[in-house]
Amino acid sequence: MFDPKIIDDISQRLSKSLPPGLASLEKDTRQHLNSALQSALSRMNLVTREEFDIQQAVLARTREKLEMLEKHVTQLEQPGK
């Protein structure tokens, strides 16, 4: 669901921001941060940008069809036609 490279990049940045005394634990800390980030993101029920863009396009097409149908209904409801 999420690009592992992005999560790894975030965990790497967080681990590098730790105090120097914890630098020796960087690898271990990075793995824990990576797991915690992955877990938190999966619980958030987020969608990828690609999924969002697809749904946005579907919504736009649906809106166009609805507007067309509304115009058609309005024309049919006009007296004398």
Secondary structure, DSSP 4 states (H G I P E B T S, - for coil): ---HHHHHHHHHHHHHTS-GGGGGGHHHHHHHHHHHHHHHHHHTT---HHHHHHHHHHHHHHHHHHHHHHHHHHHHHSTT-
